[in-house]
Amino acid sequence: MSALIDSWPALLAGLGTTVLVLVTSAVGALVLGVLVTVARVSPVPVLRAAAFGYVQVLVNVPLLALLLLAVFALPDAGLIAPLTVTAIIVLTVYEAAYVAEALRSGINTVPRGQVEASRALGFTLAQTLRLVVVPQAARAVVQPLGNVLIALLMNTALAATVGVVELTSAVNKVNLVQAQPIPIFGAAGLVYMALALVIGLGAGRIEKKVAIRR
């Protein structure tokens, strides 16, 4: 316990970086995921094909490989950014594919007849999505999106492998000095568990509120 007390500033800074990466990546992934989903259901074949290819590539490539590629290969191409920013961008692009799949699964729960009826009434694609599809699909995707955010939280730990000093990296550095792995890594595990629990409970509350409005 003394190791944790003595090293709390470094651990707190690492936790702050983890939360920053989590929140920023989550917002970016949700926005990008929505755009990819819209492209997936677009009547334009080129957009559908591009969105399909994006999702298939991202869900079949390891996140660690993308992080290593971004950190070590992109600078050779003249694209240089701070490590934390690079990690956020990679996590955003990676998790957006899973967000898009979750949203698409929600859209698939909407009866096709309703979509065709809205088009028969003269609704544009944007109006159909906003007034017919999204309100119904939202009820089905809250929990899957919560699971994606929990996975994103766990994936932030991989940023440590490319030099980002987030919680896992800070814990490892503290342990190298204090040599007390059980309390130090145990405390880090509890922090990750608490954050995941907050996300899960938040998704559950939102899901109940959406269900009440049904």
Number of C-alpha atoms within 10 A of each C-alpha: 9 11 16 18 9 12 18 14 12 18 25 15 15 20 22 15 19 25 17 16 24 22 16 16 27 23 13 19 28 21 15 19 27 19 14 26 24 20 20 23 16 16 11 10 12 12 16 18 13 14 22 18 12 16 23 12 12 17 15 8 11 11 18 15 10 18 23 16 13 21 21 13 14 14 12 10 8 8 10 15 13 9 18 20 15 19 26 23 18 23 26 24 20 25 27 30 26 24 28 27 23 23 25 20 16 20 22 12 14 17 11 11 9 13 17 13 13 18 14 10 10 11 16 12 15 12 14 19 19 12 12 17 22 16 15 19 20 17 20 21 22 22 21 18 22 22 19 19 25 21 14 23 23 16 16 23 17 19 27 19 13 18 13 24 25 26 27 24 22 23 25 19 16 22 19 11 10 15 13 15 15 10 15 21 16 11 15 19 14 11 14 19 15 12 16 20 13 13 19 17 14 14 20 15 14 15 18 13 12 16 12 9 7 9
